[in-house]
Amino acid sequence: MRHRLNVPLFALAMSLLIARPSGAQSIAIEVDAGAHARIQTPVSTLISLPETFTDGDVVILKSIDGQTLLGQLTAPSLLSDPAERDEGVVRELHFILPELAKGETARFDVSDSGADLSTIPSFAWEHSEDGDRLVRGDESILFYVRPELDESSPEARELTFKPFHHLFAPDGRRVTKGPGGLFTHHRGLFFGFNRVSYGDGKQADVWHARGKAYQSHEETLSEEAGPVLGRHRVRVGWHGQEGEIFALETREVTAYAAEEGYFIDFAALVETEAGPVMLDGDPQHAGVHFRADNHVADVSKGETYYLRTDGRGAPGETRNWEPKTGEGPVNLPWNAMSFVIDGDRYTVAYLDHPENPKEARYSERDYGRFGSYFEYPLTEDQPLKVRYRLWLQAGELSLERASGLDADFDDPVRVRVVQE
């Protein structure tokens, strides 16, 4: 059974801007909602296209009743597997599905037709000495801070010992913390482990960057931007007790804009450069974490609360896995933190993909940091692969919406090419 899509205003406007020229290449796809109702859902699927299909990155999706969406083509994502695709050019198709009821399907004609995008907000990358900024129209979405280690003084080293991503709310405010403030090692959206062992008894802490250990931006591998998403892929060096690189992380961060907020997908592939490596830590100092602006720690931490699968917690109440007892939150499908900056409330949901290593042990703090970690034996034949999704919005998040966000990430819609 097909379902009439509730298309947002920007998609309706596109129907006025798009004219499909004769001779345009097109294919048909069917989108299946599966076991969940879908609302403002990012859809990403690998698809094989004829080599003549398109020379650009923008495609048009037109439903059977004439409603229109924008799509964007990119290279395959970091953790995708394009090896089993049919002949042709393998690309990844992305679009935001406005709405589709549980168990229903929608069919689209995907065309390489040209479109006038001059009035449509689009993602773009901007570069400076300080880092790389992803914008959408006039609004910042994220900022990749990629310092070069400066060991001229302890103060200079503290400012430059790890790359990380700042995030911005839909109202344009930066909501994440940089160096300094309470716990200087907490910075935006970041990744590391404080108890790493490798080689012949060597140890390293790439979370706090103690001793000679640190993380470094090595290179930018790719950047993509268009009307649906902005994405980049970078390589990060993990340096050990003597400053040497013991592991290389390939990090891919993707941003999508929906009507009420932003999706930020964080994917990483970590490979050893020094034989077997044991990645370990504790809930407060390892894994992938989000840290809110230091205003939360200094002024408003009493207004921070967590939304969990069992409902909304009390302001200031936190739950943490306890290493001594092994008790506390583990393997959560999602967790969400609501916090206040300068009187304005924001909520960020942290979605943990079921294929990530387990046991995932969770940490919450009222001053605005939360995330999870796991133990992992890293070998040449067993690199580390992780995927997380953050949802960032102004205001409060409902339990129903949080559950829907998790379903979209863990059990995405299915897309198949329709053979005519």
SULUR-V189468 format. One record per residue. N is the residue number from 1. RES is the residue in one small letter. PHI is phi in whole degrees, -180 to 180 (none if undefined). PSI is psi in degrees with one decimal (none if undefined). Layout:
n:N res:RES phi:PHI psi:PSI
n:N res:RES phi:PHI psi:PSI
This chain:
n:1 res:m phi:none psi:134.0
n:2 res:r phi:-95 psi:153.9
n:3 res:h phi:-124 psi:136.4
n:4 res:r phi:-74 psi:126.0
n:5 res:l phi:-78 psi:138.8
n:6 res:n phi:-90 psi:92.5
n:7 res:v phi:-88 psi:132.8
n:8 res:p phi:-67 psi:167.6
n:9 res:l phi:-59 psi:-38.1
n:10 res:f phi:-66 psi:-32.7
n:11 res:a phi:-71 psi:-40.3
n:12 res:l phi:-62 psi:-39.8
n:13 res:a phi:-62 psi:-32.6
n:14 res:m phi:-62 psi:-32.4
n:15 res:s phi:-62 psi:-23.2
n:16 res:l phi:-83 psi:-16.3
n:17 res:l phi:-102 psi:-15.1
n:18 res:i phi:-104 psi:131.8
n:19 res:a phi:-130 psi:120.0
n:20 res:r phi:-80 psi:112.9
n:21 res:p phi:-71 psi:153.8
n:22 res:s phi:-63 psi:145.0
n:23 res:g phi:84 psi:2.5
n:24 res:a phi:-67 psi:144.2
n:25 res:q phi:-75 psi:144.0
n:26 res:s phi:-154 psi:156.3
n:27 res:i phi:-136 psi:165.7
n:28 res:a phi:-113 psi:139.7
n:29 res:i phi:-128 psi:155.1
n:30 res:e phi:-120 psi:130.3
n:31 res:v phi:-107 psi:124.5
n:32 res:d phi:-112 psi:119.7
n:33 res:a phi:-67 psi:-26.3
n:34 res:g phi:71 psi:-140.4
n:35 res:a phi:-87 psi:6.9
n:36 res:h phi:-134 psi:145.5
n:37 res:a phi:-72 psi:139.5
n:38 res:r phi:-115 psi:132.5
n:39 res:i phi:-138 psi:122.2
n:40 res:q phi:48 psi:59.9
n:41 res:t phi:-104 psi:125.0
n:42 res:p phi:-70 psi:128.5
n:43 res:v phi:-114 psi:129.1
n:44 res:s phi:-135 psi:128.2
n:45 res:t phi:-148 psi:137.8
n:46 res:l phi:-72 psi:140.7
n:47 res:i phi:-148 psi:139.5
n:48 res:s phi:-94 psi:127.3
n:49 res:l phi:-122 psi:149.7
n:50 res:p phi:-61 psi:147.5
n:51 res:e phi:-60 psi:-25.4
n:52 res:t phi:-89 psi:2.5
n:53 res:f phi:-62 psi:-48.5
n:54 res:t phi:-158 psi:148.3
n:55 res:d phi:-104 psi:-2.5
n:56 res:g phi:-119 psi:-171.7
n:57 res:d phi:-110 psi:-8.3
n:58 res:v phi:-104 psi:132.6
n:59 res:v phi:-128 psi:165.5
n:60 res:i phi:-116 psi:131.2
n:61 res:l phi:-110 psi:119.7
n:62 res:k phi:-119 psi:124.5
n:63 res:s phi:-78 psi:171.7
n:64 res:i phi:-64 psi:-25.1
n:65 res:d phi:-98 psi:14.1
n:66 res:g phi:91 psi:0.9
n:67 res:q phi:-77 psi:151.4
n:68 res:t phi:-129 psi:138.7
n:69 res:l phi:-128 psi:156.0
n:70 res:l phi:-90 psi:141.0
n:71 res:g phi:-125 psi:160.8
n:72 res:q phi:-135 psi:137.0
n:73 res:l phi:-102 psi:136.0
n:74 res:t phi:-134 psi:173.1
n:75 res:a phi:-66 psi:158.5
n:76 res:p phi:-56 psi:142.6
n:77 res:s phi:-70 psi:167.2
n:78 res:l phi:-55 psi:-46.2
n:79 res:l phi:-103 psi:13.0
n:80 res:s phi:-80 psi:166.2
n:81 res:d phi:-127 psi:91.8
n:82 res:p phi:-83 psi:3.4
n:83 res:a phi:-63 psi:-31.4
n:84 res:e phi:-97 psi:13.5
n:85 res:r phi:-75 psi:160.4
n:86 res:d phi:-70 psi:175.8
n:87 res:e phi:-64 psi:154.0
n:88 res:g phi:121 psi:-169.8
n:89 res:v phi:-89 psi:120.5
n:90 res:v phi:-88 psi:118.3
n:91 res:r phi:-127 psi:167.8
n:92 res:e phi:-110 psi:123.6
n:93 res:l phi:-95 psi:131.8
n:94 res:h phi:-128 psi:139.9
n:95 res:f phi:-160 psi:164.2
n:96 res:i phi:-99 psi:118.5
n:97 res:l phi:-85 psi:114.4
n:98 res:p phi:-63 psi:-47.2
n:99 res:e phi:-166 psi:139.0
n:100 res:l phi:-156 psi:126.5
n:101 res:a phi:-72 psi:154.4
n:102 res:k phi:-53 psi:130.8
n:103 res:g phi:80 psi:-1.2
n:104 res:e phi:-104 psi:164.7
n:105 res:t phi:-127 psi:159.2
n:106 res:a phi:-138 psi:139.2
n:107 res:r phi:-108 psi:138.9
n:108 res:f phi:-130 psi:143.6
n:109 res:d phi:-92 psi:119.8
n:110 res:v phi:-102 psi:118.8
n:111 res:s phi:-124 psi:148.0
n:112 res:d phi:-89 psi:24.0
n:113 res:s phi:-58 psi:148.3
n:114 res:g phi:-74 psi:156.1
n:115 res:a phi:-144 psi:146.1
n:116 res:d phi:-85 psi:105.6
n:117 res:l phi:-99 psi:11.4
n:118 res:s phi:-64 psi:-25.8
n:119 res:t phi:-104 psi:5.4
n:120 res:i phi:-103 psi:125.1
n:121 res:p phi:-59 psi:134.7
n:122 res:s phi:-133 psi:150.1
n:123 res:f phi:-75 psi:151.0
n:124 res:a phi:-155 psi:152.1
n:125 res:w phi:-101 psi:135.7
n:126 res:e phi:-124 psi:142.9
n:127 res:h phi:-123 psi:144.3
n:128 res:s phi:-148 psi:177.1
n:129 res:e phi:-64 psi:-27.8
n:130 res:d phi:-79 psi:-25.9
n:131 res:g phi:161 psi:-164.4
n:132 res:d phi:-119 psi:124.8
n:133 res:r phi:-109 psi:130.1
n:134 res:l phi:-99 psi:125.0
n:135 res:v phi:-121 psi:159.3
n:136 res:r phi:-132 psi:107.8
n:137 res:g phi:65 psi:-122.0
n:138 res:d phi:-98 psi:0.1
n:139 res:e phi:-102 psi:135.9
n:140 res:s phi:-74 psi:141.2
n:141 res:i phi:-110 psi:-50.6
n:142 res:l phi:-152 psi:161.9
n:143 res:f phi:-139 psi:120.4
n:144 res:y phi:-91 psi:114.3
n:145 res:v phi:-92 psi:119.2
n:146 res:r phi:-129 psi:67.8
n:147 res:p phi:-71 psi:157.4
n:148 res:e phi:-98 psi:129.2
n:149 res:l phi:-55 psi:129.1
n:150 res:d phi:-121 psi:110.1
n:151 res:e phi:-105 psi:24.9
n:152 res:s phi:-70 psi:-21.9
n:153 res:s phi:-159 psi:159.9
n:154 res:p phi:-58 psi:-36.2
n:155 res:e phi:-66 psi:-42.1
n:156 res:a phi:-67 psi:-38.8
n:157 res:r phi:-63 psi:-41.9
n:158 res:e phi:-59 psi:-35.2
n:159 res:l phi:-75 psi:-17.3
n:160 res:t phi:-128 psi:15.4
n:161 res:f phi:-91 psi:3.0
n:162 res:k phi:-160 psi:142.0
n:163 res:p phi:-82 psi:154.6
n:164 res:f phi:-163 psi:174.6
n:165 res:h phi:-118 psi:125.5
n:166 res:h phi:-81 psi:146.4
n:167 res:l phi:-119 psi:150.6
n:168 res:f phi:-123 psi:140.6
n:169 res:a phi:-78 psi:165.9
n:170 res:p phi:-60 psi:-21.7
n:171 res:d phi:-84 psi:4.6
n:172 res:g phi:94 psi:-8.1
n:173 res:r phi:-78 psi:135.9
n:174 res:r phi:-74 psi:127.6
n:175 res:v phi:-112 psi:4.7
n:176 res:t phi:-113 psi:161.9
n:177 res:k phi:-98 psi:145.0
n:178 res:g phi:-106 psi:-156.5
n:179 res:p phi:-61 psi:159.7
n:180 res:g phi:84 psi:-168.2
n:181 res:g phi:67 psi:-166.3
n:182 res:l phi:-68 psi:119.4
n:183 res:f phi:61 psi:82.6
n:184 res:t phi:-61 psi:-23.8
n:185 res:h phi:-73 psi:-11.1
n:186 res:h phi:-82 psi:122.6
n:187 res:r phi:-146 psi:105.1
n:188 res:g phi:56 psi:-130.2
n:189 res:l phi:-99 psi:116.6
n:190 res:f phi:-144 psi:166.5
n:191 res:f phi:-146 psi:133.7
n:192 res:g phi:176 psi:177.9
n:193 res:f phi:-139 psi:139.6
n:194 res:n phi:-96 psi:-8.4
n:195 res:r phi:-130 psi:91.2
n:196 res:v phi:-117 psi:132.5
n:197 res:s phi:-124 psi:143.1
n:198 res:y phi:-162 psi:167.8
n:199 res:g phi:59 psi:-147.4
n:200 res:d phi:-92 psi:73.3
n:201 res:g phi:80 psi:15.2
n:202 res:k phi:-79 psi:150.4
n:203 res:q phi:-135 psi:153.3
n:204 res:a phi:-151 psi:152.7
n:205 res:d phi:-127 psi:97.2
n:206 res:v phi:-94 psi:11.2
n:207 res:w phi:-89 psi:-56.0
n:208 res:h phi:-87 psi:-14.3
n:209 res:a phi:59 psi:49.2
n:210 res:r phi:-84 psi:153.9
n:211 res:g phi:64 psi:-129.4
n:212 res:k phi:-94 psi:-3.1
n:213 res:a phi:-74 psi:146.6
n:214 res:y phi:-172 psi:175.7
n:215 res:q phi:-118 psi:145.4
n:216 res:s phi:-134 psi:142.8
n:217 res:h phi:-75 psi:121.3
n:218 res:e phi:-96 psi:-44.3
n:219 res:e phi:-169 psi:157.5
n:220 res:t phi:-97 psi:122.4
n:221 res:l phi:-89 psi:-35.1
n:222 res:s phi:-165 psi:157.4
n:223 res:e phi:-141 psi:140.5
n:224 res:e phi:-140 psi:146.8
n:225 res:a phi:-157 psi:144.6
n:226 res:g phi:-170 psi:-162.0
n:227 res:p phi:-74 psi:-18.0
n:228 res:v phi:-103 psi:-38.6
n:229 res:l phi:-150 psi:162.9
n:230 res:g phi:-125 psi:138.8
n:231 res:r phi:-148 psi:143.1
n:232 res:h phi:-141 psi:160.0
n:233 res:r phi:-129 psi:126.1
n:234 res:v phi:-129 psi:162.1
n:235 res:r phi:-114 psi:131.2
n:236 res:v phi:-121 psi:128.8
n:237 res:g phi:-90 psi:135.3
n:238 res:w phi:-105 psi:114.1
n:239 res:h phi:-102 psi:140.5
n:240 res:g phi:-96 psi:-158.6
n:241 res:q phi:-67 psi:-19.0
n:242 res:e phi:-110 psi:12.4
n:243 res:g phi:85 psi:-1.3
n:244 res:e phi:-81 psi:154.7
n:245 res:i phi:-80 psi:119.7
n:246 res:f phi:-103 psi:-15.6
n:247 res:a phi:-153 psi:151.2
n:248 res:l phi:-119 psi:129.0
n:249 res:e phi:-106 psi:127.9
n:250 res:t phi:-99 psi:118.2
n:251 res:r phi:-115 psi:131.0
n:252 res:e phi:-123 psi:125.4
n:253 res:v phi:-122 psi:128.3
n:254 res:t phi:-126 psi:135.4
n:255 res:a phi:-119 psi:132.8
n:256 res:y phi:-120 psi:145.5
n:257 res:a phi:-107 psi:127.9
n:258 res:a phi:-112 psi:-177.1
n:259 res:e phi:-67 psi:-31.0
n:260 res:e phi:-112 psi:-4.6
n:261 res:g phi:178 psi:-163.0
n:262 res:y phi:-122 psi:140.2
n:263 res:f phi:-97 psi:131.9
n:264 res:i phi:-122 psi:111.4
n:265 res:d phi:-96 psi:127.8
n:266 res:f phi:-116 psi:118.7
n:267 res:a phi:-128 psi:143.7
n:268 res:a phi:-145 psi:144.3
n:269 res:l phi:-124 psi:117.0
n:270 res:v phi:-111 psi:126.9
n:271 res:e phi:-125 psi:140.9
n:272 res:t phi:-76 psi:146.5
n:273 res:e phi:-120 psi:7.9
n:274 res:a phi:-146 psi:40.2
n:275 res:g phi:73 psi:-160.5
n:276 res:p phi:-61 psi:135.9
n:277 res:v phi:-130 psi:133.6
n:278 res:m phi:-104 psi:117.9
n:279 res:l phi:-96 psi:123.6
n:280 res:d phi:-152 psi:171.9
n:281 res:g phi:175 psi:-142.7
n:282 res:d phi:-147 psi:167.6
n:283 res:p phi:-60 psi:-25.8
n:284 res:q phi:-90 psi:-12.3
n:285 res:h phi:-140 psi:33.9
n:286 res:a phi:-163 psi:153.9
n:287 res:g phi:100 psi:-160.0
n:288 res:v phi:-103 psi:123.6
n:289 res:h phi:-134 psi:157.3
n:290 res:f phi:-117 psi:134.2
n:291 res:r phi:-125 psi:121.9
n:292 res:a phi:-73 psi:162.5
n:293 res:d phi:-50 psi:147.4
n:294 res:n phi:-65 psi:-13.4
n:295 res:h phi:-55 psi:-34.3
n:296 res:v phi:-64 psi:-45.7
n:297 res:a phi:-66 psi:-39.5
n:298 res:d phi:-80 psi:-32.8
n:299 res:v phi:-126 psi:-47.2
n:300 res:s phi:-119 psi:17.7
n:301 res:k phi:-62 psi:-25.0
n:302 res:g phi:-67 psi:-12.5
n:303 res:e phi:-100 psi:-1.9
n:304 res:t phi:-76 psi:133.7
n:305 res:y phi:-139 psi:160.2
n:306 res:y phi:-112 psi:135.7
n:307 res:l phi:-103 psi:125.6
n:308 res:r phi:-127 psi:177.9
n:309 res:t phi:-62 psi:-23.8
n:310 res:d phi:-98 psi:12.8
n:311 res:g phi:117 psi:-172.2
n:312 res:r phi:-84 psi:131.0
n:313 res:g phi:-84 psi:168.2
n:314 res:a phi:-75 psi:151.3
n:315 res:p phi:-54 psi:131.8
n:316 res:g phi:82 psi:-9.9
n:317 res:e phi:-84 psi:130.4
n:318 res:t phi:-130 psi:158.8
n:319 res:r phi:-128 psi:136.1
n:320 res:n phi:-142 psi:141.4
n:321 res:w phi:-70 psi:135.6
n:322 res:e phi:-106 psi:114.4
n:323 res:p phi:-60 psi:-35.2
n:324 res:k phi:-69 psi:-33.0
n:325 res:t phi:-107 psi:-17.9
n:326 res:g phi:72 psi:15.3
n:327 res:e phi:-105 psi:153.0
n:328 res:g phi:128 psi:-178.9
n:329 res:p phi:-68 psi:126.8
n:330 res:v phi:-136 psi:150.4
n:331 res:n phi:53 psi:40.0
n:332 res:l phi:-70 psi:139.6
n:333 res:p phi:-69 psi:-32.4
n:334 res:w phi:-162 psi:162.5
n:335 res:n phi:-149 psi:152.8
n:336 res:a phi:-140 psi:141.4
n:337 res:m phi:-120 psi:132.3
n:338 res:s phi:-115 psi:127.9
n:339 res:f phi:-142 psi:166.5
n:340 res:v phi:-123 psi:132.3
n:341 res:i phi:-127 psi:120.3
n:342 res:d phi:51 psi:40.8
n:343 res:g phi:85 psi:-6.2
n:344 res:d phi:-105 psi:135.0
n:345 res:r phi:-96 psi:140.4
n:346 res:y phi:-134 psi:156.4
n:347 res:t phi:-134 psi:136.1
n:348 res:v phi:-124 psi:128.3
n:349 res:a phi:-102 psi:138.0
n:350 res:y phi:-113 psi:112.1
n:351 res:l phi:-107 psi:122.7
n:352 res:d phi:-104 psi:117.2
n:353 res:h phi:-68 psi:139.4
n:354 res:p phi:-63 psi:-19.6
n:355 res:e phi:-84 psi:-6.0
n:356 res:n phi:-66 psi:154.9
n:357 res:p phi:-57 psi:145.7
n:358 res:k phi:-128 psi:150.8
n:359 res:e phi:-84 psi:128.1
n:360 res:a phi:-93 psi:120.3
n:361 res:r phi:-109 psi:128.5
n:362 res:y phi:-102 psi:151.9
n:363 res:s phi:-136 psi:140.3
n:364 res:e phi:-133 psi:143.6
n:365 res:r phi:-138 psi:141.3
n:366 res:d phi:-69 psi:-20.9
n:367 res:y phi:-80 psi:1.0
n:368 res:g phi:112 psi:16.6
n:369 res:r phi:-116 psi:135.7
n:370 res:f phi:-155 psi:160.5
n:371 res:g phi:164 psi:-163.0
n:372 res:s phi:-148 psi:162.8
n:373 res:y phi:-141 psi:172.8
n:374 res:f phi:-153 psi:166.1
n:375 res:e phi:-95 psi:144.3
n:376 res:y phi:-152 psi:125.3
n:377 res:p phi:-86 psi:106.4
n:378 res:l phi:-90 psi:123.5
n:379 res:t phi:-133 psi:171.5
n:380 res:e phi:-61 psi:-37.1
n:381 res:d phi:-88 psi:-6.0
n:382 res:q phi:-135 psi:71.2
n:383 res:p phi:-67 psi:162.1
n:384 res:l phi:-91 psi:130.0
n:385 res:k phi:-125 psi:127.6
n:386 res:v phi:-136 psi:149.7
n:387 res:r phi:-139 psi:129.5
n:388 res:y phi:-133 psi:156.7
n:389 res:r phi:-131 psi:133.1
n:390 res:l phi:-110 psi:140.1
n:391 res:w phi:-115 psi:124.5
n:392 res:l phi:-122 psi:126.8
n:393 res:q phi:-145 psi:160.7
n:394 res:a phi:-79 psi:150.8
n:395 res:g phi:79 psi:-161.2
n:396 res:e phi:-101 psi:151.4
n:397 res:l phi:-106 psi:136.4
n:398 res:s phi:-86 psi:157.0
n:399 res:l phi:-62 psi:-40.1
n:400 res:e phi:-63 psi:-44.2
n:401 res:r phi:-67 psi:-39.8
n:402 res:a phi:-61 psi:-42.0
n:403 res:s phi:-64 psi:-37.4
n:404 res:g phi:-67 psi:-40.2
n:405 res:l phi:-60 psi:-41.9
n:406 res:d phi:-66 psi:-42.5
n:407 res:a phi:-61 psi:-39.9
n:408 res:d phi:-62 psi:-35.1
n:409 res:f phi:-81 psi:-45.1
n:410 res:d phi:-79 psi:-34.7
n:411 res:d phi:-134 psi:73.0
n:412 res:p phi:-68 psi:164.4
n:413 res:v phi:-60 psi:151.9
n:414 res:r phi:-101 psi:138.4
n:415 res:v phi:-126 psi:133.0
n:416 res:r phi:-135 psi:148.9
n:417 res:v phi:-79 psi:131.9
n:418 res:v phi:-90 psi:122.1
n:419 res:q phi:-83 psi:116.7
n:420 res:e phi:-77 psi:none
